[in-house]
């Protein structure tokens, strides 16, 4: 079960409680699920009970107690624990949830974590005549659009070279009315950083990777192909993931994250269920992939593409030790384990490619 699916499951639990007459509330359109905070437990937690307490006219803990049995009855959920004022801490069947996570990423591809459609928001981003501000606004607009918003970007000033070199564009240029203040205004890059000299990919990364309140550092580090360069690590992990697919094809097998049922003459029925062992593989990597939709939503809501950039580094750093284990070694023949690991590698490639695209940065298949 992916975070998106779990969010829907939480909403279904609310709907069942309403239909049963246990709660008298309007079912919300969205339920936030995230890793548990301090004092929490399980795989995910939600504060939906706190959100519904006032309209339900009941204490949050009572609302949580009403919702708990409806969640426990859902497929893929093994336990629900109440903590604090009414947080629901949800434990998942990890073998099933991780297979479902990888399958969902492969199904959605580079659009994993995107909203299903427009959400009705109209957002105006306005920035000063500053290169970094325009690049951040451009990336923030991409993120907001991925989450269903309609976005318009304007700047007080703009240079044509910014488009030709860094691929940024705005919808209009000029002084905005007084009621539209600057709402994208990161600390400008120092002249010594000179991101334009780096080209599109490294130049954009140099401006987007630091938080808005941090000043970008000297940018030559983003051109070197070594582990000290976070952009290189992200693109290298992506290239390794894509190479795994090509090499697996040469060996005659493809990705398959799901449980398969096959013949086994050693069992009375002649069949046995074999689960591709994703549950014990790269837990930090799987957790980072599961967190991707939340990161996209947070980066969009806060107009903070640096959050996505740092998340991609986290995914890459978790993926790089795992990727060498994907293909058979020596005389090994491809097995369910290799097919499952290949599926996870392809999920890594999709998340890194999609994330880099939202930052306006190329994700080469060969590096």
C-alpha positions, -999 to +999 in steps of 0.1 A: +000+000+000+014+034-011+009+066+009-017+077-017-036+044-013-034+047+025-048+082+023-077+069+003-081+040+028-084+065+057-111+085+038-129+052+031-128+045+069-143+079+075-170+072+050-179+039+066-181+055+100-204+082+086-226+057+068-229+037+101-240+067+119-210+068+142-198+102+129-218+131+117-193+150+095-187+158+058-161+134+045-130+155+036-114+153+002-079+146+015-063+128+044-027+135+052-005+105+061+031+108+070+058+090+089+050+090+126+064+119+147+079+117+182+060+093+204+044+076+174+048+041+161+041+020+130+047+029+094+025+060+090+004+083+111-026+105+104-042+133+123-076+129+106-093+125+139-080+159+151-093+174+118-128+159+123-132+165+160-147+200+159-173+193+131-181+159+148-186+176+182-165+150+198-130+149+214-102+138+189-094+107+208-131+096+206-131+102+168-099+081+165-115+053+185-144+053+161-121+051+131-097+025+144-119-006+137-127+006+102-090+009+094-082-025+110-106-041+086-087-028+055-065-050+035-028-045+041-032-029+075-019-051+104-024-027+134-036+007+144-024+024+176-038+056+191-012+080+205-013+116+218-045+136+215-058+113+188-032+103+162-038+071+144-005+052+139-009+026+112+013-005+107+012-021+073+019-056+060+053-048+048+057-075+022+024-065+006+028-028+010+063-027-005+053-047-035+023-024-039+046+006-036+069-005-063+040-015-085+024+019-081+056+037-090+061+015-121+025+022-131+027+059-126+063+062-139+079+096-137+045+111-127+045+091-094+035+115-067+015+138-090-021+148-083-048+129-102-060+161-118-066+199-113-076+208-078-090+243-085-062+263-071-049+293-090-015+305-079+004+337-088+041+336-083+059+370-085+096+375-082+121+404-084+146+410-113+170+383-100+183+351-117+179+329-087+144+341-079+133+334-114+148+299-114+132+291-081+098+304-093+101+283-124+108+251-104+081+260-079+056+264-107+065+230-121+059+215-086+026+233-081+013+221-115+023+186-106+000+189-076-030+201-096-026+239-094-029+264-122+001+287-120+012+320-135+047+333-130+057+370-133+089+389-127+098+425-123+126+420-147+140+393-170+170+386-192+166+367-225+199+349-218+183+332-188+160+313-212+186+303-236+211+291-210+190+279-180+157+272-197+136+295-175+105+314-187+079+337-172+044+345-183+048+383-179+074+409-170+069+442-153+061+459-121+031+443-103+003+462-086+008+470-049-015+442-038+009+416-054+041+416-034+071+394-041+063+359-029+094+342-043+125+359-031+154+337-022+188+350-011+205+361-044+235+341-057+268+360-054+285+371-086+313+347-078+290+317-081+283+325-118+257+298-124+252+308-160+287+295-168+277+260-157+251+254-183+215+244-177+217+214-155+245+223-131+234+260-131+199+252-121+210+227-094+234+253-080+205+277-075+179+252-064+197+228-041+204+253-013+174+264+008+160+298-001+176+315+030+210+301+022+234+317-003+245+295-031+282+285-029+309+286-055+295+264-083+325+246-098+318+217-075+286+209-095+306+201-126+329+174-111+319+138-116+327+125-081+308+115-049+313+150-034+289+164-060+253+157-050+240+163-085+264+137-099+253+112-073+216+117-083+223+114-120+247+085-116+221+066-095+196+072-123+220+060-150+228+029-130+191+021-126+185+025-163+216+003-170+202-024-148+171-027-171+193-029-202+216-055-188+187-075-175+172-076-210+205-090-223+202-117-197+166-125-207+145-113-177+124-083-168+111-067-137+083-082-116+076-069-081+045-090-074+038-123-058+039-151-083+024-186-081+042-214-098+046-251-101+063-270-072+061-307-075+072-310-039+039-298-025+007-319-023-012-296-047+017-291-071+017-253-066+034-230-042+033-192-037+067-175-040+069-139-028+096-118-044+116-108-013+112-070-013+103-069+024+139-074+035+156-054+008+168-018+011+144-006+038+158+030+037+154+031+000+118+019+001+110+044+028+125+072+007+105+062-023+073+060-003+079+095+010+082+110-025+045+121-029+046+138+005+079+156-005+064+168-038+033+182-020+054+199+007+078+214-018+049+227-039+030+241-009+061+259+005+074+270-029+106+252-019+122+231-047+153+227-025+132+201-005+128+180-036+165+184-045+176+172-011+151+143-013+165+132-046+200+130-029+185+109-001+170+085-027+202+083-047+224+077-016+200+049-005+200+034-040+237+034-048+246+005-024+215-015-035+219-012-073+249-036-076+228-064-061+201-063-088+217-086-115+227-122-111+264-128-103+287-154-115+268-186-125+235-174-109+204-177-130+177-149-129+152-156-101+121-140-085+145-121-062+163-106-092+131-097-109+118-080-077+151-061-073+150-050-109+115-037-103+128-017-074+157-004-095+133+007-122+112+025-095+144+043-084+150+054-120+114+067-124+115+087-092+149+103-099+140+111-135+106+126-125+122+146-097+149+160-119+124+169-146+104+189-121+136+208-113+142+214-150+173+191-151+181+164-176+184+127-164+207+110-188+204+072-192+242+070-198+267+089-177 
